[in-house]
Amino acid sequence: MLHLDAGRAEESDKVKGTWFASCLLVACLTAGPAAADRDCNVPLADWQPREALQKKLEAEGWSVQSIHSDDGCYKVRAANVQGERLKAKYDPASLERLRHGKDGADDD
């Protein structure tokens, strides 16, 4: 009878180990995308106003269609007189371009 109880204890330990490993795996898989979700990690107090970015882009020859926040960055859609289209993300503190696409290339 003692041998049977020892077998149950081993089985219980296996179940607990499997359950713990499963929980750990789920925690790692769900935490990774959440941590990597933002392209910019700038505190809101350090953001420059949208108008400053619009003025910068207009000085570069772009006609701004929209500026909105996305993934912690400014996301811009603009066009120029040559008909080129711009879709780009900008750091909200430095107003530097992070990635960009021209002529309708998707930058989401």
N, C-alpha and C positions, 0 to 999 in steps of 0.2 A: 504494500500500500504506500509506503514511503517513496518508492521509486515512481509511482504514478503521480504523486504530488510534485515531485521534482520536475517531471515532464511538463506539468501544467505551468509551473513557475517559469521554465525556460520559454514556453510558448507565449506566456504573458509578456516576458521581457522582449521577445521578438516583435510582438504587436506594438508595444510601447516604442521600441526603436524605429519601426517602420512608420508609425504615426508621427514621431518627432522629425524624422527625415523628410516626410511629406510636408509637414508644416514649414520646415526650414526652406525647402525648395520653393514652396508657394510664396513665402515672404521674400525670398531673393528675386524671384521672377517679377513680382509686382512692384518692388521697390526700385528696380533698375530703370524701367521706363519712366516712372514718376520723377526720378532724379535727373534724367537726361531729357526731360520734356521741354525745358526752356533753353532757347538759344542765347538769351542775354540774362545775366544775373545782376542787374543794376538796381540798387535801392531806388524806390520811387522819388525820394528826396533829391537824387542826383540827376534825374531826367531833365533834359532841356525841353523847352516848349516845342510843340509841333511847328509853330510858326518859324522858329529858327531853322528847322530842317527844310521847310518849304522855301525860305529865302535862299538857303544854300543851293538847293536844287535849281531854283529859278536862275540864279547867277551862273549855273553850269549849262543853262539853255534848256532845261526841262520844264514842261508845263505839267504841274502836279494835278493828277486826277483824284487821288485819295491818299491819306496817311492815317493809319490806325495801328493800335498796338496788337501784337501777335507774338506769343511765346516770350514775352518780356522785352520785345524789340519793337521798333517802329517798322511797319511794313508799308512800302510805298508803291504806288502805280503812277506812272508818268509817261509823257510822250514828248518828242521834240519836233521841230519844224521839218526835219527830214523824214518824219513818219515812223521813226524808231520808237518802240515801246519799252518801258523799263518796269520791271517788277523786282524789287530789292528789299532786303532787310538791313536796317541801320541800328547801330548801337545808340541807345537813347541818351547816353551821357556824352560820348565823343562825337556823335553824328557821323561816324565812319561807316562805310558800307561793309557789310559782313559777307553777303553772297548776292549775286545778282544774275538776272537773265534779261536778254534783250530780244525784241521781236517776238514777244509772246511766249518765250521759254518759261516754263512753270517754275516757280520758286516757293513752293508751299512746304 
